[in-house]
Amino acid sequence: MNELPQVEIYTDGSCSPNPGPGGWAAVLRYKDKERELTGSERNTTNNRMELTAAVQALQSLTRSCRVIVYTDSEYLRRGITEWLPGWRRRNWRRKGGVLANIDLWQALDAALQEHELEWRWVRGHTGNVYNERVDQLAKKAILQR
């Protein structure tokens, strides 16, 4: 039986001010290799950048993997682990009406179908090397706009 390769992904998004110019970043770790992904948008929100980082990272994988995603975003983690099943059942609507960032939630939902995922929350700005790295990369991406 072939085991899926395991990839660790650290993601972050940043916006300054919020809303305003934003950047996102992801670091993918597989065995002894690392890959950085970054991008930015002229007018966005922090939540959109958090989601974009996860979407872009998952879409960059070229085969099915066992993925551990690390994020300091409660919005992203809770959206995936708690709220997503209800949104699907309600045809992509919240109990209270319109779902914000529906395009990114749907893209993320599609991207995660190919993989076995585990979502781990990490407290931001507490010295986690990779969380600090993606934070700096996301902030740097804003400046490259």
N, C-alpha and C positions, 0 to 999 in steps of 0.2 A: 504494500500500500504506500503510495506516495504521500508524504506529508507536505503540507503547504509551507512555503518559505515564510518565515516570520519577519515582519517589518515593523519598526517602531516609527511613529510619526509624531512630531511635536509641532503644534500650530499656534499661531497668534495673529491677531488683527489689531490695528491701531488707527485712530482717527484724531486729528488735531486741527481745529476744534471738532466736537461731535454734535451735529453733522459737519462735514467739511472734507478736506483732502484726507485720504486714507491709504493705508498700506497693509499688506498681509504677508505672512511668511510661513514656511514649513521646512522642517529638517526631517529627511527620511533617512533611517538607519537600517542597513541590511548587512549582517555579518560585520566586516571591518570597513564597509563603505558608507559614505554619507553623501547626501545630495541636498542642496539648498534650492528652494523655490521662493520667489518673491514677485510681488506685483503691486500696483497701486491704481487708484481711481481718483478722479478730480473732485467729485462731490458724492459722498457716501456717508455711511454710519459705521461705528465700531462693530456693531452686530453683523453687518453685511461683510465686513472684512474678516471677522472670525469665521463665518460660514464659508467665505470664499477660500480661505486658507485650507480648510478641510476638504472642500470640493476639489480644488486643484491638486492637492496632494494625492487623494484617492484616484482621481482621473489619470494621474501620471503613472500609476502602476500598470505594467504591461501584461500581468498575469494574475490569477487569483492568488491571494496571500492571506495569511493569518496576520491581522493588523492590530497593533495596540496604538491607539491615538491618545496622546496626552494634550490636554487643553486646560487653560486657566479660566475659560469662559463657562460659567454656569448656564448661560443661555444656550450655548452649543451642546454641552453635555446633557442638560435636562431635556432639551428639545429632542435629541436623539433617543435617550434612554427612557424618557417618561411621556412626552407629548406626542411624538410621531405616530404611534399606533392610533390614537384618537383622531388626529388630523386626517389620516388615511380613511378611517371609517366615516368621517364627516365630509368626505370629498374635498380635502384640503381647506377646511375652514376651522376656525377656533369656535369654542362654545359661544363666545361673545361676538362672532362675526368673521370679518376678514382676517386672514393670516398674513402677517407682515413677512416680507422676504420669501414669499411662496416660491419664486423662481429658484432661489438657492436651496431651499428645503427640498424641493422636488429633485433638483440636480444631485444633492447629497444623497437622497434616498435612492436614486438610480445608481449612483457610484458605489454605494455600500453593498449592493446586491451581489456583486462579484466576489466578495471577500467575507472571511470570518472576522468580525470586529469585536474589540473590547475597548471601551472608552474609560479613560482614567483622568480624573480631575487632579490638577496640581495647583497649589496656592501660588499665585504670581508674586514675583519680586521677593522670593525667599531663598535665593541661592541655587535653585535647580539649574544646572549648567545649560541644558538644552532649552528650558523655558526662557531663561535670560537671553539666550542666543536668538531665539525666534522673536522675542520682544524687540531686541535691538535691530534685527533685520527688517521687521515690519515698520519700525520708526524711520529707519534709513530709506525704505522704499517710498515713504511719503515725500521725502526730500528730493528724490530722483524724478518726481513728477514734472 
